[in-house]
Amino acid sequence: MPIFQYTAMDSGGKEKKGRMDAANEQAVGQALKEQGMFPTSIKEDASAAKKSAKATPGAGAGKKGGSMMRSGLSFGAPKVKYKDLMIFTRQLSILLDAGLPLVRSLRTLEKQAKNHAVKRIVGDSANSVEGGSTFSEALAQNPKSFDKLYLNMVRAGEAAGAMETILARLAGFLEKAARLAAKIKSAMVYPVVVLTIATTITAGLMVFIVPKFKKIFEELLEGVALPPLTQFVIMVSDIMKNNFIMVAIVMFVLVVIYKLLSKTAKGKHFFDWLKFRMPLLGPIVSRSAIAKFSRTLGTLMSSGVPVLNALQIVRETSGNEVVSGAIQKVHDAVKEGEGIAKPLSATKVFPDMVISMIEVGEETGKLPDMLDKIADTYDEEVDNAVDALTSMIEPLMIIFLAVVVGTIVIALFMPLIKIIEVLGGS
């Protein structure tokens, strides 16, 4: 029988680690729940499996086959797109609220699903539930599509016996998060397009137009010194034309270095910190991070997820190392018996207004409601900031494009004045 390593939270919120012999991951999870613990991680002990395979000849092949069978749903399984996940969650909550049993609801959604990935995953989940697994265990077999936030809310719905309510709340959360992300992305489209056009025009002028003017200057102004601005533009043009491959290699190396650094803990933390400090985008990044933190924590707590486990999930799904580090400090403080507001204030990441509202929520016992209000407030602030950024970026991009192209044009026309003077004098 395989051996599994697990990490779980007890009723007091303390983290416990251990090993257990069981037929599969679901059996380990069920055993931990019966002991009053909440599993956060269950993995098969690979070293124990290898020792077992060596001790029993021929066991390795059977073991491999068994592992493949257990992970059959997740191995090579397609990923459900965010939009499809929102629709699935909303439709399932409506069907359950109408009184349909879970399996029948899943079969209904499987039949009407047009997307292959959704059809396959919903069908597999229905098969697992019919085979005796819980809905959360069935979804856990597709980690690409259902993250820890989704799974833990489903588990909370199962424990509370209010799956339709939890799914409706989860669908609302996904819809608001998607709306916020779409708003930010749409604001970035205009500057990206303008910068792309500006770069293309500048490169075309430098590689094809400036060299032709250089020849004209050399022929008609032989021995005459060109204006400093013209010399600078010609120098840049020569570098781009004669060292195009080298420039491309340098740019590629810089991108690779950025990718490698962003994968390290310190590098990712630095780049995420830099996003918070950017002149125009910084306020949007920080406000959207606060909105996501508040919305996620409030949704989890109002769904019945224990506060320590909720903080752990929020930390893992924050998407920003600065926020993640701050939440980890709050998690450690809460684990020692403190509230959320004081350690959150000590991180210096969240503004005073957020701290004050959380403190009031803790004092009144309505923290989840207060977190939802904070999220609504900052969602609105992000909308306003994005609108302001969009209206500000348009003239800035036009000015930027005019300065870049205008500088090149002026640099090329300054010697032409001298040429006209020389030709007029002769």
Residue pairs with C-beta under 8 A, 6 or more apart in sequence:
1 21
1 22
1 23
2 21
2 22
2 23
2 24
2 44
2 45
2 48
2 49
2 52
2 63
2 66
3 19
3 20
3 21
3 44
3 45
3 48
3 49
4 19
4 20
4 21
4 22
4 25
4 28
4 42
4 43
4 44
4 45
5 17
5 18
5 19
5 42
5 43
5 44
5 45
6 17
6 18
6 19
6 20
6 28
6 32
6 39
6 41
6 42
6 43
7 15
7 16
7 17
7 39
7 40
7 41
7 42
8 15
8 16
8 17
8 18
8 32
8 37
8 38
8 39
8 40
9 15
9 16
9 37
9 38
9 40
9 306
9 308
9 309
10 16
10 36
10 37
10 38
11 36
11 37
13 306
13 307
13 308
13 309
13 334
13 335
14 335
15 40
16 37
19 45
19 48
20 28
20 31
22 28
22 31
24 70
25 42
25 44
25 70
25 140
26 133
26 137
28 39
28 42
29 39
29 42
29 137
32 38
32 39
33 39
38 306
38 309
40 309
40 312
44 67
49 63
52 59
52 63
53 59
53 60
53 63
54 60
68 75
71 141
73 121
73 124
73 128
73 141
73 142
74 141
74 142
74 143
74 144
77 120
77 121
77 124
77 141
77 142
77 144
77 145
78 116
78 117
78 120
78 121
78 144
79 117
79 144
79 145
80 88
80 115
80 117
80 118
80 121
80 142
80 144
80 145
81 115
81 117
82 174
82 178
83 178
84 115
84 117
84 118
85 145
85 146
85 150
85 174
86 171
86 174
86 175
86 178
88 109
88 118
88 122
89 167
89 170
89 171
89 174
90 167
90 168
90 171
90 175
91 109
92 105
92 106
92 109
92 167
93 164
93 165
93 167
93 168
93 170
93 171
95 105
95 108
95 109
96 102
96 105
96 163
96 164
96 167
97 164
97 168
100 108
102 129
102 135
102 163
103 126
103 129
103 130
106 122
106 123
106 125
106 126
106 129
107 126
109 118
109 122
110 119
110 122
110 123
110 126
113 119
113 122
117 145
121 142
121 145
124 138
124 141
124 142
125 135
125 138
125 139
125 141
125 142
126 138
128 137
128 138
128 141
129 135
129 138
134 158
135 154
135 158
135 163
136 151
136 154
136 155
136 158
139 145
139 146
139 150
139 151
139 154
140 146
140 151
146 154
147 317
148 313
148 316
148 317
149 296
149 300
149 313
149 317
150 170
152 300
152 305
152 309
152 310
152 313
153 166
153 169
153 170
153 299
153 300
153 303
153 305
154 163
154 166
154 167
154 170
155 305
156 166
156 300
156 303
156 304
156 305
157 163
157 165
157 166
157 167
157 303
159 304
160 166
160 303
160 304
166 303
169 299
169 302
169 303
170 299
170 303
173 295
173 296
173 299
176 295
176 375
176 379
177 292
177 295
180 288
180 291
180 292
180 379
180 382
183 382
183 383
183 386
184 284
184 288
184 382
184 386
186 386
187 284
187 386
187 389
187 390
187 393
190 390
190 393
190 394
190 397
191 393
191 397
194 397
194 398
194 400
194 401
195 397
197 401
198 397
198 400
198 401
198 404
198 405
201 401
201 405
202 404
202 405
202 408
203 240
205 405
205 408
206 233
206 236
206 237
206 240
206 241
206 408
207 237
207 240
207 241
207 244
209 412
210 233
210 234
210 237
210 408
210 412
211 237
211 238
211 241
213 412
213 415
214 234
214 237
216 419
217 226
217 230
217 415
217 419
220 419
220 422
220 423
221 415
221 418
221 419
221 422
224 418
224 422
226 234
226 414
226 415
227 411
227 414
227 415
229 407
229 410
229 411
229 414
230 411
230 412
230 414
230 415
232 411
233 407
233 408
233 411
233 412
239 247
240 247
258 271
260 267
261 267
261 268
261 270
261 271
262 268
262 271
265 321
268 321
269 321
269 322
269 325
272 320
272 321
272 322
272 323
273 321
273 322
275 281
275 282
275 285
275 320
276 282
276 285
276 286
276 322
278 285
280 389
280 392
280 393
281 389
283 385
284 382
284 385
284 386
284 389
285 320
287 378
287 381
287 382
287 385
288 378
288 382
289 318
289 319
289 320
289 322
289 323
290 350
290 351
290 354
290 374
290 378
291 374
291 375
291 378
291 379
291 381
291 382
292 318
292 319
292 375
293 314
293 318
293 323
293 327
293 350
294 354
294 371
294 372
294 374
294 375
294 378
295 371
295 372
295 375
295 379
296 313
296 314
296 317
297 310
297 311
297 314
297 371
298 367
298 368
298 369
298 370
298 371
298 372
298 374
298 375
299 368
299 372
300 309
300 310
300 313
300 314
301 307
301 310
301 367
301 368
301 371
302 368
302 369
302 372
305 313
307 334
307 340
308 331
308 334
308 335
311 327
311 330
311 331
311 334
312 331
314 327
315 324
315 327
315 328
315 331
316 324
318 324
318 327
322 349
323 349
325 347
326 344
326 347
326 349
326 350
329 343
329 346
329 347
330 340
330 343
330 344
330 347
332 343
333 342
333 343
334 340
334 343
339 359
339 362
340 358
340 362
340 367
341 355
341 356
341 358
341 359
341 362
344 350
344 354
344 355
344 358
345 352
345 355
354 374
357 370
357 373
357 374
358 367
358 370
358 371
358 374
360 370
361 367
361 368
361 369
361 370
361 371
364 370
